Amino acid sequence: MSAGAAASGAQRDAAAWVKARSATWSEWLAAARAAPARSAGAQLDVAAAQRYVEQYRALARDLATARQLLPGSRTTAALEALYLQAHAQIDRAPRWSPTALLTLLRDEIPAIVRALRPTILWIAALMIVSAAAGWWLISTYPNLISLIASSQMIDDVEHERLWTQDLLNVVPSSVLSVAILSNNIAVTLTVFCSGIFLGLGVCYFVALNGLMLGAAFAFTHQHGLAMGLLKFVLAHGPVELSVICIAGAAGIALGESLLRPTLPSRRESFERTARRVGRVLLACALLLVVCGCIEGFISPDPRVPMSVRVVIGLGYWCVMLLFLSGRLLAWTRRGEDPAP
C-alpha cells in the first residue's frame, strides 16, 4: 500500500471517528453551558456528579485521540476548550461550606495578617504618634479643640460632664449597639478603601483618628475628666483601634499593588491583592460585632467597675491576637491529615 493511500485511509478513519463522537460532544457542550446556572442554583446529587466525572474522563480520552489523529485541527482545539471548562467545573473548592469557612478563619486570614504584620506595626506607630501630637496640640493651644470637637461636646466637658454619660438615657443599649457597629464598620471600610489612593488615604485617616483621640484625652484632662473617658473606651477601645490599624495595613497593600505591581499590569495586581487582603475585612467585621455589643451595653454603663472593664478590654484584645495568629482555632486541626 502506498503512503498516499495510507494517509487517505487515516483521514477517513479520523472523519468517521469524529462523526461517531460528534453527538456525544454536543451533549457534553450543552452540559458545560448549563453548569454555571446549575452551580448558582440547585446542587448536583451524587449520581449526577459521578456521571459528570465519567464524562470528564471520557472527554480526556477523546482529547488524547484527537491530538493523535487530528493535531492542530479545529476539532482538537474545541475539545481542548471543552476539557478546560469541564476541569474548571470539577476542580474547584465548594463555596460557603463549613470546611471552607473554617479554613478561611483558621489558616488563610492568619496567613494574610502575618504578611501584613510589619505594615500593621507601622500603622499603629503612626496612630500613637498622631495621638501624642493631638495631646500636645490641645495642651499647648486649648482653643484649637473647636476644630476637632463639636460645640455640644465642648460645652459638656466645660460643665464637667462627658458626652458619653447620657448615651443609655437617649437610646436603648440594643439600638445603640447597632448604630455603633454600623459606624465602626463604615469607618473600617473607609480606611481600607482609601488605600486605593496609593496608600496616602490610609495615612490620612489613621493620623486623623489618632489626632482626635489624643486631643479628646488632652481636653478632658484639662477639666479632670480624662479618667472618665478612659473608663468609657477601655473595654472596647483596644480591639477597635487595632481593627483600624489592620484595615489600614490592608489598604496600604492595595496602594502598594498599584505603585509596585507584581503582575504584568497594575489592574491585575490590584485585583489579585484586593481579593487576597479583602478577606481580612471579614475578620474585622466579626471583631467589630463584639466591640459594638461591648460599647453599647458595657462602656456607657456607670455600674460596671473599672476592674471589669480592664479585664474585658485586655481579655478581648488577647482573644483577637489568638484569632488573628490562628492559635484560637488550631484545635480544629486534630484528626486532619498532616500537611505534606
N, C-alpha and C positions, 0 to 999 in steps of 0.2 A: 504494500500500500504506500502511495506517495505521501510526502509531507503535506501537500495541499489537501489531499483527501482526508488525512487525519485531522488537520485543522478544521476543515469543514464539518467533520463529524463531531468534533468537540464543541463547535459553535451550536450545532443542532441539539446536542445533549444539554448544553447550558440554557438554550432557549426553552427546551422542553421542561427543564427543572424550574426555571423562572415562572413559566406558565402554570405549572402544577402547584407552586407555592404562593402565587400572587394572591389568591383568595384568602389564604391564611394571613398573609401580611396585611391585607386590607382590614381584616378583623382586628389584628393587633394595633394597627394605626388608629382605628376608631376607639379601641380601649384606651390607648395612650392619650388621645384627645379628651376623653371623658375623665381621666384620672384627676386633673386639678379640681373639677367640680365635685368629684366624689370625695377627695380629701378635705374639701371645705364643708362637706355635709356629712352624710352617714358614713360610718366606718365599714371596712370590709370584714366579713366574717372569716373564720379560719379556713373554710373550704375555698372560698373565693380567693383568699390570699395565696393559698397553695397553688391554685390554678394559675394565678398571675406569675408566681415564681417559676412554675413549669414553662409557661410561655416565654419567660425571660431566658431560661436555659436553652429552649429550642431556638429562640432568636439568635443567641450566641453561636449555636451550631450553624445556623443558616448564614450568619455573617462570615464565619470562617470558610464555609463552602464558597460563598460569593467572592471572597477575596482571592480564592484559588482559581475559580472558573472565570470570573469577570473582574479582574483587577482594574481599578481606575474607572469603572463604569458608573453610570447614574444609579443603577440598582444597588451597587455596593455602597455608594455614598448615602442613599436613602436608608439602607439597613443600618449603617453606622449611626445616623442621626436618631433613628428609632431605638437603637440599642442604648445610646446615651440617655435618651429620655426615660426609657424603662429603668435603667440603672439608677437615675436620679430619684425615681419614684420609690424604688425598693431600698436603696442605701441612704436613708435619712433618719434622723432621730425623731421619736414621737414628740408631738407638741403638747405641752402642758400636762405631761404625765407626772405622777408623784416622784418618780425616779429622776426625771429631767429637772424638776424644780429643786429636789434635794441636791443634785449635782451643782446646780447653779448657785445655791446658797452656801454649800459646803466647800466647793472647790473653785468654781470659776470666779465668783466675786472676791474671795480672799486673794486669789492669784492676781487679779487686777489691782486690788488695793496694795498688795506688796510691790507691784511695779510702780505704783503712784506714790509710794511712801516718801521718797525724797521731796517730791513736789508738795505733798501734804505738809511736811515739816516746814518747808519754806513759806507756805501759805499761812500756817499757824504762827510762824515768826513775824510775818507781815501784820497779822491781826494784833499780836501782842505789842509790837512797836507802835502801831496806829493807836491802840488803846492808851499806851503811855503818852503818846503825843496829844491825844484828846484830854487826858488828865492834866498835863502841863498847860495846855492852851487855856482851859477854863480856870485853872488855879491862878494863872497869870493875868488873864483877861476875862473876868467873870461875865462881863456884859455880852460876850460872844455866844453865851448859851442860847440866846434868842435865835441864832442861826441853826441850831440843832433841835431844840425842844420847842413844843407849842406853847402858846401863851397860857393855856389852861394848866399844863404841866408845871410851868414856871410858877404860876400863882399858887398851886397846891403845895409845892415844895417850900416856897417862901412863907406859907402859913403852917409849915411843919407837918405837912400831910403828903404821903406818897400817892401818886396817881393809881397805884395798884390796890389800894386799900378797899375801894368800893366796887371792885370788879364783880364779886359774888352778889352784891346788892343790886346790880344792874341787870344781869342775865344769869340764868341757872348754869351750874357747872357743865352740864352736858352740852348746852348751846355754846358756852364759852370754849369748850374743848374743840368743837368742830370748827369754830371761827379761827382759833389759834392754829389748828392743824392745817387748814386751807392756806392761811397766811404763811406759815413756815414752809409748806411745800412750794408755794408760789415764789418765795424768796430763794429757795434752793434751786428751782428750775431757772430762775433769772440769772443766778450766779453761774450755773452750768452753761446755759445758752450764750451768755456774754463772752464765753471763751472763743466764739467764732470771730470776734474782733481781735484776732491774733493774740489772745490772752490778755490784752490790756483791760478789757471789760471786767475780767475776774479780779485783777489787781485793784481796780477802782471800787468795786462793790465790797470786797473784803476789807480794804482800807477804810471805806466809809463806815462799815459796821463796827470795826474796831474803834474808830474815832468817836462814834456816837456812844459806844459803850463806856469808853474812858471818860468822856465828857459828862455822861449821866452820873457816874460814880463821883467825879470831882464836884459836881454841882450839889449832889445830895450830901456829900461830905462837908461842904461848907455850911450846911444847915443841920448837921447832926443826924442825917437820915441814911447814911451810907450802909449801916448795918441792916437797916430795914430793907433796902434794895438788894443787898447780898442775900438776905434771908429769902427774898422772893425768887431770885434767879438760881439759887444754889441747887435746888432739886432737879431742875430741867436744863439749866444753862450749860453744863459741861458737854452733854451729848449734843445739844442743839448747836453750839458753836463748832463742835467737831464735825458735825454733818456739813456745815457751811464750808469748812476747810476741805473736806473730802470732795464736795461738789465743785469747789473752786479748782482743786487739782485735776479733776476730770475735765473741767472747762479749759484749763491750761493745755491739757493733752490735745483737745480739739484745735486750739490755736497753733500748737506745735506741728500738727499734721498738715497745716496749711503753709507754715513757714519752712518746715523741713520734711517734705513728703517722702515716705518710704516706698511708695509705689510709683509707676510711670507718670501718673497725673495727680494733681492736687485733689481733684474730685474723688478719685478712687481712694486716695489716702485718707481723706476726710470721712468718707462713708464707712470705711473699714474701722477707723478709730471711733467714730460715733456709735457703731454697733457694739464695739468692744466695751468702751467705758460707760456707755449708756446703761449697762446692766447694773452699775454701781448705784444708779438712781433708785432701783428697786430696794436695795438695802437702806438707802437714805430715807425712803418713804416709810419703810417698816419701823425704822428707829424714830422717825418723827411722829408716828401714830402714838407711841407710848409717851413721847415728850408732850404731845398735845393733851393726853389724859392727865399727866402729872401737872402740867401748867394750868389745867382747868379745874382740877379737883384738890390738889395739894398746895401748890405755890401760893395762891391767894388766901388760903385758909389760915387765919391767925392762930387757930388752936393747935396746929402742927408745930411741935417744938423744933428748935434749931438742930438738935442732935439727930432727929429723924430725917430732916432734910439733908444733912450731911451723908447719912447712910444711903438714902435713896439716890442722891446725886452721884456720889462716888461709886456706889454699887452698880448703878445702871451704866455708868461710864466704863466700868470694868467688864460688864456683860457685852457692851459694844465692842471693846477691844478683843474679847474672846471670839465674838461672832465674826468680826472682820479678819481675824487671823485664821479662821477655820477650825479653831480648837473647840468651839462651843458645840459643833455638830460632828466632831471627829469620832464620837462613839458609834455613829451610824455606819462606820466602815467595818464594824465587826461582822464577820460572816461573808464579806465580799472577797473576791479573788484578788490577791495582791497584784499590784501593777508589775508588768514585766520589766 
